[in-house]
Amino acid sequence: MTDPDRIRPPQGHFIAGRLQPDAAALAVLRPSDGRPWAELPVADAATVDQAVQGAHTAFERSDWARGAPRDRARVLRRWADLLEADAPALAALEGVGSTRPLRDAAAWDVPFTAEGIRYFAEWADKLGGDVAATRQDHLGLVISEPYGVVGAITPWNFPLVMASWKVGAALAAGNAVVLKPSELTPFSAIRMAELAVEAGLPPGLFNVVQGDGRATGEALCRHPLVGKMTFTGSTRTGAAIMAACAQHGPKPVTLELGGKSPQLVFDDVPDLDTLAGLIVGAITGNAGQVCVAGSRLIVQRGVAPALVERVVRRMRAFRPGATWDAAAWAGPAPLAPIISAVQAARIGAIVQAARDAGAELLCGGARFDDGPGGAYWQPTVLHSVDASNPAVREEIFGPVLTVQTFDTEEEALALAAHPDYGLAAGVHTADLARAMRLMRALKAGTVWVNRYGRSHDFALPTGGWQRSGIGKDLGRQALEANLRLKTVLFGFS
């Protein structure tokens, strides 16, 4: 087992290619045991200005945007190689400081991060612009150019991966970046930035400022030299960022926000055991702290009893495991911690409100009494809930699954609809025609059919409808979101 006390994170801001110490202001706790791990500075407006001004200067003076795009791609590929080579250190930072098990961080998070950056690198020389259809004595061009400085704010649930989505796309498009990671999981971003400079990225093009949303995030959104903002997190915070960018710009935003994603199950599914495992994985992965978590099971009445029984049996098998404890994560059903005691209390309040409103508790419903000391929530199933129930209406961000039943396809669609969220949805059926109808009818940015969750297909963009966001991460669309268009018209007479 890794000794968490031996893992020391890099502390400070990363500005102009070097680590910059600053006075500590916030305590950073280890989610697995709730103990203090390190202290974090909070960048004020002056520090944010230093980082943005430095990023702007590096953008203007380096050849990053002006030079050959293939040169950018080579640097990004070297960066990806260094990230993979540094997997033990990066995984240790994730495994101690976040809800990501060290084992999974080494086997999935770091390789996924590196491969995503390679994907963005390959787009560096693919998006240049268009020649417009004009009369023969004119030449019309549509040119794509970087914004200059892109501000990025990332969440705590997948620190490395989310940072790579934001930073990789922006850098491949030729921009400079100022990143504010979550104050709950701030340290792996610093190591990422150090490795980027080691790979050949000009100093100042990738900066990391530490702090909270109120001071640091607000200053970043409001800075006049930030040409575009990108954020993943809660819908409430996303709305505040969008408002700040409108008032102090206006500047474009990419927002991946909250979700309350349904999984629709029809009575023609061939294998309930396999499906139950998939449904449970979609709500217990990272202890349900995933924006696309499949938190609403909507199942046809004929198969509901058998499927729910299988789901509940699997949910009851989970046991808490410290993210650095290899023995715990070698077991059959390990569960990650909730990020903080505050978040666990919020989960408890929503579950209790749901029960008060008539939901039947089938399993879970409380924190684990045993465990390494962090906040671990028992996987929970709530049955017979209507659309107004708090557990159906609110994003819980924990391992809490609601169950609703239906008889007809139309009723299933009505239950799947949410007044606010539209991030993702799942459909489980053996009927291809039905799957095609539902794929079209569901109001969600992503629909998975007979599976649930993302793959390694970086070409598939991700993002939400309704209050689940605006714009896309991943795919060609992520690069396009980091470029602005300029129209040029030549006259030959």
C-alpha positions, 0 to 999 in steps of 0.5 A, spaced: 500 500 500 502 506 498 504 511 504 500 517 503 504 521 507 510 520 503 507 523 497 508 531 497 505 535 492 508 541 488 505 547 491 504 554 489 502 557 482 505 555 475 507 562 471 511 563 466 514 556 466 516 556 473 513 554 480 511 561 484 510 560 491 505 564 495 502 565 501 498 559 503 490 560 505 486 554 504 487 547 507 487 541 502 484 534 505 485 527 503 478 525 501 480 518 503 481 519 510 479 526 511 486 528 513 490 535 511 495 534 506 497 540 504 496 548 503 494 552 497 494 559 496 489 563 493 491 567 487 488 574 487 486 579 482 494 581 481 496 574 481 491 572 476 493 579 472 500 576 472 499 570 469 494 572 464 499 578 462 505 573 461 500 568 457 499 574 452 506 576 452 508 569 450 502 568 445 505 574 442 512 573 442 513 566 441 512 562 434 507 558 437 501 560 433 505 563 428 509 558 426 508 551 422 502 547 426 506 541 425 511 544 430 505 545 435 503 537 434 510 535 435 511 539 442 504 536 444 506 529 442 512 529 446 508 532 452 504 526 451 510 521 452 512 525 458 506 524 461 505 517 460 513 516 462 511 520 469 505 516 470 507 513 477 508 520 480 502 523 476 497 517 479 500 518 486 498 525 486 491 523 483 490 517 488 492 521 494 489 528 493 482 526 489 477 520 489 481 517 483 484 510 485 491 510 484 490 503 481 485 506 476 489 513 475 495 509 473 492 504 468 486 509 465 487 516 467 494 518 465 494 514 459 487 517 457 490 524 458 496 522 454 492 519 448 487 525 448 493 530 447 495 526 442 489 526 438 488 534 439 495 534 436 493 531 430 488 536 429 493 542 429 494 542 421 487 540 419 483 546 421 485 552 417 479 555 413 475 555 407 475 559 400 469 562 399 464 562 393 465 569 390 465 572 383 471 570 379 474 577 380 474 576 387 478 571 392 474 570 399 477 567 404 475 565 411 481 564 416 481 561 423 485 564 428 486 563 435 483 567 441 490 568 444 489 567 451 484 562 453 481 561 461 480 554 463 476 552 470 476 544 471 472 540 476 475 536 482 472 529 479 477 527 474 483 532 475 488 530 470 483 528 464 478 534 465 485 539 464 487 535 458 480 536 455 481 544 456 488 545 455 490 540 449 485 543 445 486 550 446 494 549 445 493 545 439 489 551 436 495 555 437 492 559 444 496 560 450 492 558 457 491 560 464 488 554 468 485 554 475 484 547 477 479 545 483 481 548 490 479 541 492 484 537 487 489 542 485 496 539 484 496 534 478 495 540 474 502 543 476 505 537 474 502 537 467 504 544 466 512 542 468 512 537 463 509 541 458 515 546 458 520 540 459 516 537 452 518 544 449 512 548 450 514 556 450 514 558 458 508 562 459 503 559 454 501 554 460 500 557 466 496 554 473 493 559 478 491 556 484 485 558 488 477 558 489 472 560 484 470 567 488 476 570 488 481 566 483 475 564 478 472 570 478 478 574 476 480 570 470 473 570 467 473 578 468 480 579 465 480 583 459 485 579 455 482 572 456 479 571 449 475 565 451 473 561 457 472 554 458 469 550 464 466 544 467 462 544 473 455 545 476 450 549 472 449 554 477 457 556 477 456 555 469 451 561 469 455 565 473 461 564 469 457 566 463 454 572 466 461 574 468 464 573 460 458 577 458 459 583 462 466 583 461 467 581 454 463 579 451 467 573 450 465 566 448 464 560 453 464 552 453 460 550 458 459 542 460 455 543 466 450 538 471 446 532 469 441 528 471 441 522 466 436 517 465 437 510 463 431 507 459 430 499 459 425 495 455 423 488 456 426 485 450 433 486 453 436 479 453 441 479 459 439 482 465 445 480 469 449 483 464 445 489 464 444 490 472 452 490 472 452 496 467 447 500 470 450 499 477 457 501 474 454 507 471 452 510 478 457 507 482 463 509 478 467 514 482 462 514 487 457 517 482 461 523 482 461 523 474 457 529 470 454 523 466 452 518 471 446 514 469 442 516 476 435 515 473 433 508 472 427 508 467 425 500 466 419 497 463 414 494 468 415 487 466 422 486 467 422 491 473 422 487 479 427 482 476 432 487 474 431 492 480 433 485 485 439 484 481 441 492 481 440 492 489 444 486 490 450 489 487 449 495 490 449 492 497 456 489 495 460 495 495 465 497 501 469 503 502 476 503 500 482 508 500 484 510 494 491 508 495 490 502 498 491 496 493 488 491 497 482 494 497 481 495 490 483 488 488 477 486 492 470 485 488 466 491 489 471 497 492 468 504 492 471 511 492 470 516 497 465 522 496 470 528 495 468 531 502 464 531 508 460 537 506 458 533 499 456 527 503 452 531 508 448 534 501 447 527 499 444 525 505 439 531 505 437 530 498 436 522 500 432 524 506 428 529 502 426 524 497 424 519 502 420 524 506 416 526 499 414 518 498 420 515 495 421 507 498 429 506 500 431 499 497 438 499 500 443 504 502 441 511 504 447 513 509 454 513 510 458 507 511 460 506 519 466 503 517 472 505 513 479 509 512 476 515 515 473 519 509 466 520 507 463 514 504 456 513 502 453 507 501 450 506 494 443 507 494 436 505 491 430 509 491 424 506 488 417 509 486 419 516 485 415 521 481 418 527 477 417 532 483 421 528 487 428 531 490 432 525 488 429 525 481 429 533 480 436 534 483 443 532 481 446 529 487 453 527 485 453 521 489 452 513 488 444 514 488 439 511 483 432 512 482 427 507 479 421 509 475 417 504 471 413 505 465 408 501 460 409 504 453 415 508 449 411 514 450 411 514 457 418 512 458 420 518 454 416 523 458 419 520 464 426 521 461 425 528 460 428 533 465 426 540 465 433 543 466 438 537 464 440 534 458 447 531 458 446 524 457 442 518 456 442 511 455 437 506 451 437 499 452 433 495 447 434 489 442 429 493 438 433 497 433 427 501 430 426 503 437 433 505 439 433 509 433 426 513 434 429 514 442 436 516 439 432 522 435 427 523 441 431 524 447 433 531 449 440 530 451 447 531 448 449 524 448 445 518 447 448 511 449 445 505 446 446 498 449 452 501 453 453 507 458 459 511 458 464 514 454 469 510 450 476 512 448 473 515 441 476 522 442 473 524 435 466 524 439 464 530 442 461 531 449 457 536 451 450 538 454 443 541 452 438 545 456 442 547 462 447 542 462 451 546 458 453 550 451 459 548 446 463 541 446 469 538 449 473 533 445 472 531 437 473 536 432 468 541 435 473 542 441 478 545 436 473 549 433 471 552 439 478 555 440 478 558 434 475 565 431 474 566 424 476 572 420 473 574 413 478 576 407 476 579 401 481 580 395 479 584 389 483 583 383 481 590 379 
